[in-house]
């Protein structure tokens, strides 16, 4: 059985005060069980000011996490701060792992890091759940992390996030493990024991999807080249999107692709980062040839509604031990000047339920998709523009 504790601080500049606030909330001597792990999300300034390192020195357990542009774990949290969901158990254990620097899509780097962590498991023991914290790298796609970890872990269900921050080019995005921060490494947790997680995903409703469907006729990894034999740019223009005065497609980042792999798993969402001079789309994840896709539209009202609808499906009567939540930064940006609307909806709907939770904004979401709603999943997938929940 897992129990959970949530802690948070908005004290960025004074490491001693931040540690005192966290430890007072934790009350570690009375509440921690035999095995514990902390799952952190924080503004990058908490690394620079020494708060993250000081917490490593003060806390009696390991922790992993990422930087973000917003996180909450308590009803009183501001969106900018440091939050931590602490999982603790007598019969579920937690093993942390860290890879070497990642310079490209070299599966051996991931495999070596996983193998080193797996040495700490009992003979024949396999993780029931993998929690992944991946770096945001321009030359490495999220699908690489997901597919490689699935292979080396024996298809363990994988729930996780990609780092982000509040800068335009995300140059301050880091993964965090035990007081250290890295731009180019993958951190993860092997959760071992009787754990039966369930997963939920909120994305784009059918009302916000163009009826027209296209078939991917050429692609290379996350570069989508042609749909129905024409360039992506021409395809989007055929749907009614317009070019601005500078010759670029207007608002293209608000029109993600909904991609069906045609393998029986639910569709995934892929955001468009840029359009190349050839009219190809650079997307937030791989889109294979032969996949069927539609174009969607996401706005602030849709974000808040979808988030609320998904949370209402989780009943306190089921007595979840904790909710670990990642929401895409694309959803955050769609909220415009009302950037806290989604976080406020989470606080409102979880207030009074007694369910410990942590929500962190993400550069990409890792979540299994299953044949049935809420199922523990059959395929690990990398997602964009989603609100992903791991129910423990």
C-alpha positions in Angstrom: 0.0 0.0 0.0 1.2 3.5 -0.9 0.5 6.6 1.1 1.2 10.1 -0.1 2.1 13.5 1.3 2.2 16.8 -0.5 4.6 19.6 0.3 5.3 23.0 -1.3 7.1 26.3 -0.9 7.3 29.6 -2.7 10.4 30.6 -0.9 13.0 30.9 -3.7 15.7 33.1 -2.3 16.2 31.7 1.2 17.2 28.0 1.1 17.1 27.7 4.9 13.6 29.0 5.1 12.4 26.8 2.2 13.8 23.7 3.9 12.1 24.7 7.2 8.8 25.1 5.4 9.0 21.8 3.6 10.2 19.8 6.6 7.4 21.3 8.8 4.8 20.2 6.3 6.4 16.8 5.9 6.6 15.9 9.6 9.0 13.2 8.5 9.5 11.5 11.9 5.9 10.5 12.3 4.6 10.0 8.7 7.2 8.3 6.6 7.2 4.5 6.1 10.0 2.2 5.2 10.4 3.3 1.6 9.9 6.8 0.2 10.4 8.9 -2.9 9.8 12.6 -3.7 8.5 13.7 -7.1 9.3 17.3 -7.7 8.3 20.1 -10.0 9.8 23.6 -9.6 10.7 26.9 -11.1 14.3 26.9 -12.3 15.3 29.6 -9.8 15.0 27.0 -7.0 18.1 25.3 -8.5 20.1 28.5 -8.9 19.3 29.7 -5.4 20.4 26.4 -3.8 17.0 25.4 -2.5 17.0 22.1 -4.4 20.5 21.2 -3.2 19.6 22.1 0.4 16.5 19.9 0.3 18.7 17.0 -0.7 20.8 17.5 2.4 17.8 17.8 4.6 15.3 15.2 3.4 15.7 11.5 4.5 14.7 10.2 1.0 15.7 10.5 -2.6 13.8 12.7 -5.1 13.5 13.3 -8.8 11.7 15.8 -11.0 12.0 18.6 -13.6 11.9 22.3 -13.9 8.6 23.8 -15.1 6.8 27.0 -15.6 4.2 26.1 -13.1 3.3 23.4 -10.5 0.9 22.8 -7.7 0.3 20.2 -5.0 -1.8 22.0 -2.5 -4.9 24.1 -2.7 -3.0 27.2 -1.4 -0.1 26.8 -3.9 0.7 29.7 -6.3 1.3 28.4 -9.8 5.0 29.4 -9.7 6.8 27.5 -6.9 8.2 24.2 -5.8 6.0 21.3 -5.2 6.6 17.7 -4.2 4.5 14.6 -4.0 6.1 12.2 -1.5 5.2 8.5 -1.9 5.9 6.3 1.1 5.2 2.6 1.7 6.2 -0.4 3.7 5.8 -2.9 0.9 6.4 -0.8 -2.3 10.0 0.2 -2.9 11.5 2.9 -5.1 14.8 2.8 -7.0 16.2 5.9 -8.8 18.2 5.8 -12.0 20.2 8.3 -14.1 21.7 8.0 -17.5 25.0 9.4 -18.9 24.8 12.6 -21.0 22.5 12.1 -24.0 24.0 13.5 -27.2 21.6 11.8 -29.7 19.3 8.9 -30.1 21.7 6.3 -28.8 19.7 3.5 -27.2 22.8 2.1 -25.4 23.0 5.2 -23.2 19.5 4.6 -21.9 20.0 0.8 -21.6 23.2 1.3 -19.5 21.4 3.7 -17.1 18.5 1.3 -16.7 20.7 -1.7 -16.2 22.7 0.1 -13.5 19.5 0.9 -11.6 18.0 -2.5 -12.1 21.0 -4.0 -10.3 19.4 -2.7 -7.1 16.3 -4.8 -7.6 15.9 -8.3 -6.1 16.7 -11.3 -8.3 14.0 -11.7 -10.9 12.2 -8.5 -9.7 10.7 -6.2 -12.3 9.2 -2.8 -11.8 5.5 -2.5 -11.7 5.7 1.1 -12.8 8.3 3.4 -14.4 8.3 7.1 -13.7 10.4 9.0 -16.2 11.8 12.6 -16.2 13.3 13.3 -19.6 15.3 16.3 -20.8 14.1 18.7 -23.5 16.6 18.2 -26.3 16.4 19.6 -29.9 18.0 16.5 -31.4 16.2 13.8 -29.4 12.5 13.1 -29.7 10.2 12.0 -26.9 9.3 8.9 -28.7 12.9 7.8 -28.5 12.8 7.9 -24.7 9.5 6.1 -24.5 10.3 3.3 -27.0 13.7 2.7 -25.6 12.6 2.5 -22.0 9.7 0.1 -23.0 12.2 -2.2 -24.6 14.8 -2.3 -21.7 12.1 -2.5 -19.0 10.2 -5.3 -20.5 7.2 -3.0 -21.4 6.7 -1.8 -17.8 4.0 0.9 -17.8 5.7 4.3 -18.1 4.4 7.6 -16.9 6.4 10.7 -17.1 7.3 14.1 -18.4 9.7 16.2 -20.4 11.4 19.2 -18.7 10.3 22.8 -19.4 10.9 26.3 -18.0 9.7 29.8 -18.4 12.2 30.9 -21.1 11.4 31.3 -24.8 13.9 28.6 -25.9 13.7 26.5 -22.7 17.4 26.9 -22.1 16.9 26.6 -18.3 15.0 23.4 -18.5 16.5 20.6 -16.3 15.8 17.3 -14.9 16.5 17.0 -11.2 17.7 14.1 -9.1 18.8 14.2 -5.5 19.9 17.8 -5.4 21.6 17.8 -8.8 20.2 19.3 -12.1 21.1 18.3 -15.6 20.2 19.6 -19.1 21.0 16.4 -21.0 20.3 13.3 -18.8 17.2 11.1 -18.2 16.2 10.4 -14.6 13.7 7.7 -13.6 12.2 5.8 -10.8 11.5 2.0 -10.7 8.5 1.4 -8.6 8.5 -2.2 -7.3 5.7 -4.0 -5.5 2.0 -4.5 -5.6 1.2 -1.3 -7.6 -1.7 -1.3 -10.0 -1.7 2.2 -11.6 -4.5 3.5 -13.8 -4.1 6.2 -16.4 -6.3 8.9 -17.7 -5.8 11.4 -20.6 -7.7 14.5 -21.5 -7.1 15.8 -24.9 -9.1 17.5 -27.6 -12.9 16.8 -27.9 -14.4 15.7 -31.1 -16.1 19.1 -31.5 -12.7 20.7 -32.0 -11.5 18.3 -34.7 -11.8 18.9 -38.5 -13.9 16.2 -40.1 -11.4 15.7 -43.0 -8.8 12.9 -42.4 -5.5 12.5 -44.2 -3.0 9.7 -44.6 0.7 10.3 -43.9 2.5 9.6 -47.1 6.0 10.7 -46.1 7.7 11.4 -42.8 11.1 11.2 -41.1 10.8 10.8 -37.3 9.1 14.0 -36.0 9.3 15.7 -39.4 6.0 15.3 -41.1 6.5 15.8 -44.8 3.5 15.0 -46.9 -0.2 14.2 -46.3 -2.2 12.7 -49.1 0.8 13.2 -51.3 1.1 17.0 -50.8 3.2 19.0 -48.4 1.9 19.6 -44.9 1.6 23.3 -45.6 -0.5 22.8 -48.7 -2.7 20.3 -46.8 -3.3 22.9 -44.0 -4.1 25.6 -46.5 -6.6 23.2 -48.2 -8.4 23.0 -44.8 -8.8 26.8 -44.7 -5.8 28.0 -42.7 -4.4 31.2 -44.0 -0.9 32.8 -44.4 0.0 36.0 -42.7 1.6 39.0 -44.2 5.0 37.4 -43.6 4.1 34.4 -45.6 3.8 32.0 -42.7 0.7 30.0 -41.6 -1.2 32.0 -39.0 -1.6 30.4 -35.5 -0.3 27.0 -36.7 0.7 26.1 -33.1 -3.0 26.1 -32.1 -3.8 23.4 -34.7 -2.3 20.1 -33.4 -2.6 16.8 -35.3 -4.6 14.0 -33.9 -2.7 10.9 -35.0 -4.2 7.3 -35.3 -1.4 4.7 -35.6 -4.1 2.2 -36.9 -2.9 -0.4 -34.4 -6.0 -0.4 -32.1 -4.6 2.1 -29.6 -6.2 5.5 -29.0 -5.0 8.4 -31.1 -2.2 10.7 -29.8 -1.8 14.4 -30.2 1.2 16.0 -32.0 1.8 19.8 -31.8 3.5 21.7 -34.7 6.6 23.5 -33.7 7.5 25.0 -37.1 7.0 24.7 -40.8 10.2 24.3 -42.9 10.9 26.1 -46.2 9.8 22.9 -48.0 6.4 23.0 -46.3 7.1 20.2 -43.9 6.0 20.3 -40.2 8.4 19.8 -37.3 6.2 18.2 -34.7 6.4 17.4 -31.0 6.7 13.6 -31.6 7.1 11.0 -34.3 4.3 10.6 -36.9 4.9 7.4 -38.9 4.0 6.9 -42.6 0.6 5.2 -43.0 -0.9 6.8 -39.9 -4.2 8.5 -40.3 -4.6 12.0 -38.9 -7.0 14.9 -38.4 -6.4 18.5 -37.5 -7.7 19.9 -34.2 -8.0 23.2 -32.5 -7.3 23.9 -28.8 -8.3 27.0 -26.9 -8.5 28.0 -23.2 -12.2 27.0 -22.7 -11.5 23.6 -24.2 -8.5 23.1 -21.9 -10.5 23.9 -18.7 -13.5 21.8 -19.8 -11.5 18.7 -20.8 -9.4 18.9 -17.6 -12.5 19.2 -15.5 -14.4 16.4 -17.3 -11.4 14.0 -16.7 -11.0 14.8 -13.1 -14.7 14.3 -12.4 -14.3 10.7 -13.5 -12.0 10.0 -10.6 -14.2 9.2 -7.5 -12.9 9.8 -4.0 -14.9 6.7 -3.1 -12.3 4.6 -4.9 -9.8 6.0 -2.4 -6.8 6.7 -4.6 -3.6 7.0 -2.7 -2.4 9.8 -5.0 -2.7 11.5 -8.3 0.4 12.5 -10.3 -0.6 14.9 -13.1 1.3 16.4 -16.1 -0.3 19.0 -18.3 1.3 20.2 -21.5 2.7 23.7 -21.7 0.8 24.0 -25.0 -2.4 23.9 -22.8 -0.9 26.5 -20.5 -0.1 28.9 -23.4 -3.6 28.5 -24.8 -5.0 30.0 -21.7 -3.4 33.4 -22.6 -3.6 36.0 -19.9 -5.7 33.7 -17.7 -2.8 31.2 -17.3 -3.9 29.8 -13.9 -7.4 28.7 -15.1 -6.5 25.1 -15.5 -4.6 24.9 -12.2 -7.5 26.6 -10.5 -9.9 24.0 -11.9 -7.7 21.2 -10.6 -7.6 22.8 -7.1 -11.3 23.4 -7.1 -12.3 19.8 -8.1 -9.8 18.1 -5.8 -10.5 20.4 -2.8 -12.1 18.5 0.0 -11.6 15.0 -1.6 -8.6 14.2 0.6 -6.7 12.9 -2.4 -3.0 14.0 -2.4 -1.9 15.2 -5.8 0.8 17.1 -7.7 0.4 18.8 -11.1 3.4 19.9 -13.2 3.4 21.6 -16.6 5.3 19.6 -19.1 7.3 19.8 -22.3 5.7 16.4 -23.3 3.7 13.7 -21.6 4.5 10.0 -21.3 1.5 7.9 -20.6 0.3 4.4 -21.5 -2.8 4.1 -23.6 -5.0 1.1 -23.2 -7.8 -0.7 -24.9 -10.3 0.5 -22.3 -10.8 3.8 -20.6 -8.6 4.1 -17.5 -7.0 0.8 -18.2 -3.4 0.2 -17.0 -2.4 0.4 -20.6 -1.1 -1.8 -23.4 1.3 0.6 -25.2 3.5 3.3 -23.7 3.0 6.5 -25.8 4.5 10.0 -26.0 1.9 12.8 -26.1 1.5 16.5 -26.7 -1.2 18.9 -25.6 -2.6 16.4 -23.1 -3.6 16.4 -19.5 -2.3 13.1 -18.2 -3.1 11.5 -14.8 -1.5 8.5 -13.1 -3.9 7.2 -10.4 -2.1 5.3 -7.7 
